[in-house]
Amino acid sequence: FSLLLWAGAALCFVGYAIDRSEDHLFLGIVLIFVVVVTGVFSFLQNSKSDSLMNSFKNMLPPAVKVVRDGKNDEVTSDKLVPGDIVRLEGGDLIPADMRVIECSENFQVDNSSLTGESL
């Protein structure tokens, strides 16, 4: 879409060069302004979403306690595989999507970082 606007602006400047109509010059300047402002807003939105995704990466725990093949082990969260049983304690970050097999009576999960709610 912005390429069409750039082409339109160029054609306006060509039209201005041919018949010296100030309308063509004004329209060309406005089209360039619109493309630049749209580009700046797009850049800002992308940088915000990139920083948000990086903050989600930082929320993953570096290592988790698992039961794998009947033995207790500690692995990095990117090495989890289906079938691993993750042992969580109070305050632990959850490293992946998982099913709760057994929990205490006062088990709670804080989803505010995903939903944007305040605590």
C-alpha contacts under 8 A as a table, 3 or more apart, distances in Angstrom:
res1	aa1	res2	aa2	distance
1	F	4	L	5.28
1	F	5	L	6.59
2	S	5	L	4.93
2	S	6	W	6.13
2	S	35	V	6.11
3	L	6	W	5.01
3	L	7	A	6.12
4	L	7	A	5.00
4	L	8	G	6.05
5	L	8	G	4.92
5	L	9	A	6.12
5	L	31	L	6.19
5	L	32	I	7.46
5	L	35	V	6.87
6	W	9	A	5.07
6	W	10	A	6.21
6	W	31	L	7.20
6	W	32	I	6.68
6	W	35	V	7.37
7	A	10	A	5.06
7	A	11	L	6.17
8	G	11	L	5.07
8	G	12	C	6.16
8	G	28	G	7.26
8	G	31	L	7.42
9	A	12	C	4.99
9	A	13	F	6.33
9	A	27	L	7.17
9	A	28	G	4.21
9	A	29	I	7.12
9	A	31	L	5.64
9	A	32	I	6.35
10	A	13	F	5.12
10	A	14	V	6.22
10	A	28	G	6.90
11	L	14	V	4.90
11	L	15	G	6.05
11	L	28	G	7.84
12	C	15	G	4.95
12	C	16	Y	6.12
12	C	24	H	4.90
12	C	25	L	6.35
12	C	27	L	6.63
12	C	28	G	5.07
13	F	16	Y	4.88
13	F	17	A	6.15
13	F	24	H	6.41
13	F	25	L	5.90
13	F	28	G	6.03
14	V	17	A	5.02
14	V	18	I	6.30
15	G	18	I	5.13
15	G	19	D	6.29
15	G	20	R	7.45
15	G	21	S	7.64
15	G	24	H	6.12
16	Y	19	D	5.58
16	Y	20	R	4.61
16	Y	21	S	5.42
16	Y	22	E	6.86
16	Y	23	D	7.90
16	Y	24	H	5.17
16	Y	25	L	5.68
17	A	20	R	5.66
20	R	24	H	7.91
21	S	24	H	5.70
21	S	25	L	6.99
22	E	25	L	5.02
22	E	26	F	6.06
23	D	26	F	5.13
23	D	27	L	6.08
24	H	27	L	5.20
24	H	28	G	6.12
25	L	28	G	5.18
25	L	29	I	6.25
26	F	29	I	5.22
26	F	30	V	6.20
27	L	30	V	5.08
27	L	31	L	6.13
28	G	31	L	5.17
28	G	32	I	6.29
29	I	32	I	5.22
29	I	33	F	6.16
30	V	33	F	5.00
30	V	34	V	6.17
31	L	34	V	5.11
31	L	35	V	6.28
32	I	35	V	5.14
32	I	36	V	6.17
33	F	36	V	5.19
33	F	37	V	6.09
34	V	37	V	5.24
34	V	38	T	6.01
35	V	38	T	5.16
35	V	39	G	6.07
36	V	39	G	5.03
36	V	40	V	6.21
37	V	40	V	5.13
37	V	41	F	6.27
38	T	41	F	5.22
38	T	42	S	6.08
39	G	42	S	5.04
39	G	43	F	6.10
40	V	43	F	5.10
40	V	44	L	6.22
41	F	44	L	5.11
41	F	45	Q	6.16
42	S	45	Q	5.18
42	S	46	N	6.19
43	F	46	N	5.18
43	F	47	S	6.14
44	L	47	S	5.16
44	L	48	K	6.20
45	Q	48	K	5.17
45	Q	49	S	6.25
46	N	49	S	5.13
46	N	50	D	6.04
47	S	50	D	5.04
47	S	51	S	6.18
48	K	51	S	5.24
48	K	52	L	6.19
49	S	52	L	4.98
49	S	53	M	6.17
50	D	53	M	5.16
50	D	54	N	6.19
51	S	54	N	5.01
51	S	55	S	6.18
52	L	55	S	5.08
52	L	56	F	6.46
53	M	56	F	5.10
53	M	57	K	6.49
54	N	57	K	5.01
54	N	58	N	6.45
55	S	58	N	5.05
55	S	59	M	6.54
56	F	59	M	5.12
56	F	60	L	7.19
57	K	60	L	5.79
58	N	61	P	7.81
59	M	93	L	7.37
60	L	77	S	7.19
60	L	93	L	6.70
60	L	94	I	7.24
60	L	95	P	5.55
61	P	64	V	6.84
61	P	76	T	7.82
61	P	77	S	6.54
61	P	92	D	7.96
61	P	93	L	5.93
61	P	94	I	7.37
61	P	95	P	6.10
62	P	76	T	5.55
62	P	77	S	6.14
63	A	74	E	6.37
63	A	75	V	5.34
63	A	76	T	4.13
63	A	77	S	5.61
64	V	74	E	5.50
64	V	75	V	5.62
64	V	76	T	6.10
64	V	77	S	6.16
64	V	86	V	7.09
64	V	87	R	7.65
64	V	95	P	7.44
65	K	72	N	7.11
65	K	73	D	5.85
65	K	74	E	4.52
65	K	75	V	6.67
65	K	86	V	5.88
65	K	87	R	5.48
65	K	88	L	7.39
66	V	72	N	5.85
66	V	73	D	5.35
66	V	74	E	5.96
66	V	75	V	7.23
66	V	84	D	6.25
66	V	85	I	5.33
66	V	86	V	4.36
66	V	87	R	5.69
67	V	70	G	5.80
67	V	71	K	5.35
67	V	72	N	4.60
67	V	73	D	6.12
67	V	84	D	6.08
67	V	85	I	5.00
67	V	86	V	6.41
67	V	87	R	7.41
68	R	71	K	5.42
68	R	72	N	6.51
68	R	73	D	6.89
68	R	83	G	7.73
68	R	84	D	5.45
68	R	85	I	6.71
75	V	79	K	6.41
75	V	80	L	7.37
76	T	79	K	5.52
76	T	80	L	7.29
77	S	80	L	5.65
77	S	95	P	5.73
77	S	96	A	7.67
80	L	84	D	6.65
81	V	84	D	5.90
88	L	92	D	6.07
88	L	94	I	7.75
89	E	92	D	5.67
94	I	97	D	7.88
100	V	103	C	7.03
103	C	107	F	6.31
104	S	107	F	5.49
110	D	113	S	7.63
111	N	114	L	5.44
111	N	115	T	6.28
112	S	115	T	5.10
112	S	116	G	5.42
112	S	117	E	4.81
112	S	118	S	6.39
112	S	119	L	6.91
113	S	116	G	5.46
113	S	117	E	7.03
